[in-house]
Amino acid sequence: MKILWIAEKPELGRLIAQVLGNGQTHDGYIVCGSHIVSWCIGHLVKLTPPGELNPDYIKWRRETLPMKLRPLQYSILPNTEQQFRVLTNLINGADEIIHAGDPDEEGQLLVEEILDYCGNKAPVKRVLINDLNPEAAHRAMRNLQDNQAFYGLYQRALARNAADYLYGLNMTRAYTIAAMEKGHTETISVGRVQTPVLGLVVRRFEENRDHKASFYWVVEGELSGEKGVCPVVLSVPDDAPVDEKKRIINEQYATDIVKRCQGKTATVTLAITEPKSKQPPLPFALLDLQVKMNR
């Protein structure tokens, strides 16, 4: 019985072979008795460019949009074609396959798309190795799971790739063609992620550019009593001159309140005491740290 392990990258493949032991190295794979270990080198296949599916799509023209790109078709990447051929032969000769892609959506997709491309019929198990340490790998290799349990992970990654492909290619052509009709010459790249992010950046830039400085006043003070000093903040009256955030925008109004209160006696009409606790702050998350350092 031939068991084929497919790792996401060569270093993981060599680690698996090390754990299996007695490996004999060949071009693109390692034989360990009845086990064969091979690997991907990143993605070995890609979604086929539109011009290769239909010659009408080679030239960017409005009347060809939206392009009919379904069902999705894949092509072999030229720079890793040799390793793909090695894997194809091994897959076709395997009795069982063990999927050893990285334990995430992209890792699931990377190996699955090759198995689909090759029309694999052999049963597939899944191993989750997230530490390039022989002991950790050995523990993971003793805990194989049915690859079908990770079908949802594969479908999420596939849907994301398909959306990037279908939306990105059609919308990039649509925007670029429309721009060229108005005299522009550059390609306008549109993407599922990049365009909304660019929109956020532009919106923030415009807000900063158009921002007009404004001032508001907060009336604060301290009440001294028998039991010490109590800090207080004015609760802004309904008839006060305020902005949309209910902040006092008239300096004279705030100053008059301060003058009327300084040195005067206050009466506490209601006091509510509640026991509260506050947890210490958590360490910085990476994004929070970046925000703090960029201030």
N, C-alpha and C positions, 0 to 999 in steps of 0.2 A: 504493500500500500504506500503510494507516494503522497507525502504531505508537503504542501508548498506554503511557506511563510512569505508574505509580501509586506515588507517594511516601507515606511514612507521615505526613508533616506538611507544611504549606504551605511552610515555609522551605526544606525539602529540595527540594520541587517547583520553587520559584523558582530554586534553585541549578542543578538539572538543566536547566531552560529557559535559564539564562544560558550554560551550557556548550554547549548545542545551538545557541543564537544565533537572531537574527531572530524573537524571540518576540512574539506578539500576544496580549495579555491579555484573557480573557473571564471571565465569572462562574463561578469555580470551576475554571478550567483555562487553560492557555496553549498556543497553537498555534505550533509551530516548523516550518513547512513540512509535511512528511508525518508529523512527530512531534507528538503531543499529550501534554502533561504535566498530570496532575491529581494529587489528593492526598486522603488521609483527614484527619480531624481527631480523632485518637484512634479508638476503636472506633465504627463507624457502625451496627453491629447488635449486638444483645444476645440472650442466651438468654431465651426467652419465659417470663414469670412463670407459675406453675402455674395461677392463677385464670383466665388467658386461654386456657389449653389445655382446661380442664375446669371448668365452673361448680361442680362438687362440691368443688373445691379452694379455693374462695374463703374458706370458713369453715374454721378449723383444728379438725379432728375426728380422734379416734384411729382411727376405722374407715376413714378414707381413706388411712391409711399402710400400707406405703410408697406414695408417689404414683408413678403410671406416667408418667414423663417422657421415655421414649425412644420413637422416635428423637428426637434433639434438634431443637428447632425454634427459629428465630431471628426476631426482630422488629426493625424499624427504630427507631433511637433518635430521638425527636421533635426534640431540639434540633439535630441535624445531618442532618435528613431532606433538606433542600435539596441539600446536597453529595452525599448518597447518590444522589439522583435524577440529578444531573449525572454521577456516575461510572457509574451503570447505563446511561445512554444512550451514553456513550463506550465502555464495555465491549462493548455489543451491536454497535457499529459498527467495532470494531477488528479488524484482520487479525492483529496480533501484540501481545502485552502484555508489558511489562517490569515485573516486581515489584521495587519499590524500597523495600520496608519496611526497618526497621532490621535490622542483621545479628545478630539474636538470636531466641529462640523466640517471644517476644511479637510482634516485628516480622513474623516469618513468618506467624503466625496472623492478624494484623490485616488484611493484604491478602488472604490466602487465603480467609478467611471471607466476604469480599465477592464474590470470584470464584465461590465455591461457591453463594452465595445467588443470584447472577445466572445460574447455570447456564452459565458461560463455556465455550466450545468452542475458542476461539482458542489457539494455542500460546503458552506462557509462558516467558520467560527471567528470570533473576535477576541483579540487580546489587547488589553489597555496598559501600555507601558509609558509612564510619564517620567521616568528617571533612568538615565543612562548609567545605571549601576548594576553590576551582575546580580547581586542579591535581590534587588528590587525587581529586576527583569525576571529572575527565576520564580519569584512569588507570583508575579502576574501571569507567567506562562503556565502555572499550575491552576489558574483560575479562568479557563477559557469559557466564553459565552456564545450563545447562538447569535450570529450576526444579524438575524432578522429583528432582534430586539433593538437594533440601532437604525432601523429603517427610517424612522422619523427624523433622526439627525441627518441622515443622507438627503432626505427630501427637502429639509430646510436649506441646506447648502446648495442643492440643485436649483431650488426655486430662486435663491438669491442670485446665482450665476445666470439663470435664464432671464431674470428681470434686468440685470445689468446689460446683458446682451441685447435683448429685444428692445428695451426702452432706450438704452444708450445709443445704439446704432441708428434707430429710426429718428429719435429726437435730435441727435447731433446733425444728421442730414437735413432734417426739416428746418432747424434753426439756421444752419449754415446756408442752405439754399435761399431762405427768406432774406438773410443778411446780404448775400451776394447780389440779389435782385435790387438792393438799395445801394450798391456800390462797394460793399465791404469785400475784402479779399481773403481774410483769415478764416480758419476753421473755428467754429464755435462749439466747443465740447460740452455736451450735456450728459449728466450721469445721475443715477438714482440717489447717490449719496453726495457727490461733489457739488451738484447744483443747489440743493437745499442749504448745504453748509456755506457755499459762496453767498447765497442770499442772506444768511444770518450775518456774515461778515460785512456785506455791503450795507445792510440795514443798520448795523451798529455804527459803521463809519458815517453814514448819513445823519444818524442821531447825534453823534459827537460833533459833526460839522455844523449842524443846524442848532446846536444847543445854545440857549441864551442864559447867561448867568442870572440867577434870581436869589433873593435872600429871604429868610424867614427867621422868626424869633421864638425862642422857647423861654417861658418864665419859670425859673427855678428858685428855690429858697431853702432856708433851714428854720425849723421851729425848735426853740429851746424850751424844755420843760423840766420838771423835777427829776425825771428819769433819763435825761440826756437830750441829745440833739437828733431831730428827725428830718431827713431830707424830704422835700415836697416838690411837686411839679404841678403847674396850673392846668386844670381841666378846661380846655378852651370853650368859652361860652358860645351858644348858637349864633349870637348877633355879632361876633367878632369878625374883623376883616381877615379872611382866610383864603388860601388857595384850594385847589381841588383835593389836596391831601389833608385838609383841615389844619393847616399850619398858619400861624399869625404872620401876615405880610406887612403890617404897618408898625414901624419901629416906635412911633409916638404912642400908639395904643399900648404896646408892651411896656414902654417906659412909664406911662401913667399908672399902670397897675402896680409896678414895682414901687413907685413913690407912695402910692396909697397904702401899701402893705408894710413898708419898712418901719420897724420899731413899734408896730401895733400889736395888740393882743388878739390871738386867734382862739376860737372855741371849737373843740373837737366834738362833732355831733354824732359821729358813728365811727367805730373802730372795729375792724375784723382782723383777727389773728389766725393764720393758718400755718401749721407745720409743713414745711417743704424741704425737699432734699434735691441736690443738684449733683449729677454725676460728673466726674472729671472729664475733660474733653478727650476724645480719641486721638491717636496719632494722625498725622496728615495722610490722607489718600493722595495718590500721585497728582490727580487733577487739582485738588485743593492746594497742594504745595505749589504747583505751577502758577495758579492764580495769585497766591500770596507773593511769590517771588517776582511776579510781573507788575506788581503795584508800584 
